[in-house]
Amino acid sequence: MIVPTSKIQSRQDEDGVWIAKSEFLPGCHAHGKDRGEAILRFQEAAKVHLEALLESGRPIPPAFRKQFVLAA
């Protein structure tokens, strides 16, 4: 688990699609047909999002700096 479930916000939009996001990862979100699927997809998206930040040299959000260590 990349982001603790308690730190993921989810809501259902007007079309019935569930959207999950977290203030810990601005710009990262996912959707699903139910809340569980949206949260699972968000966890997957969070991992890819953090890996992309790391690979591009952009800063890792403070909440994740201890989890992502650069190796020389």
C-alpha positions in Angstrom: 0.0 0.0 0.0 1.5 3.3 -1.1 -1.0 5.7 0.5 -2.8 4.7 3.7 -6.5 4.1 3.0 -7.4 6.6 5.7 -5.6 9.3 3.6 -7.6 8.7 0.4 -10.7 10.6 -0.3 -13.3 9.1 -2.5 -16.6 10.3 -4.0 -19.1 9.3 -6.5 -19.7 11.7 -9.4 -23.0 12.4 -11.1 -22.5 9.5 -13.6 -22.0 7.0 -10.8 -18.3 6.7 -11.3 -16.1 6.6 -8.1 -13.1 8.9 -8.0 -10.2 8.5 -5.5 -7.5 11.1 -4.7 -5.3 12.2 -1.9 -4.0 15.5 -0.8 -0.6 13.7 -0.3 -0.3 13.4 -4.1 -1.6 16.4 -5.9 -2.5 15.7 -9.5 -2.9 11.9 -9.0 -6.3 10.4 -9.1 -8.1 7.3 -10.3 -11.6 6.1 -10.9 -13.6 2.9 -10.7 -17.0 1.4 -10.9 -17.2 1.2 -7.1 -15.3 2.7 -4.2 -13.0 -0.3 -3.7 -12.0 -0.4 -7.4 -11.3 3.4 -7.3 -9.1 3.0 -4.3 -7.2 0.0 -5.7 -6.6 1.9 -8.9 -5.5 4.9 -7.0 -2.9 2.8 -5.2 -1.6 1.6 -8.5 -1.6 5.2 -9.9 0.2 6.5 -6.9 3.1 4.0 -7.4 3.5 5.0 -11.0 3.2 8.7 -10.2 5.9 8.5 -7.5 8.2 6.5 -9.8 7.7 9.1 -12.6 8.6 11.9 -10.2 11.7 10.0 -9.1 12.8 9.2 -12.6 12.4 12.7 -13.8 14.2 14.3 -10.9 11.2 16.2 -9.7 10.7 16.4 -5.9 9.0 13.6 -4.0 6.1 14.9 -1.8 7.2 15.1 1.9 4.9 12.2 3.0 6.8 9.8 0.8 10.5 10.9 1.1 11.3 8.2 3.6 9.9 5.5 1.3 11.8 6.6 -1.8 15.6 6.7 -1.4 17.9 7.4 -4.3 20.6 4.8 -4.8 23.9 5.8 -6.2 
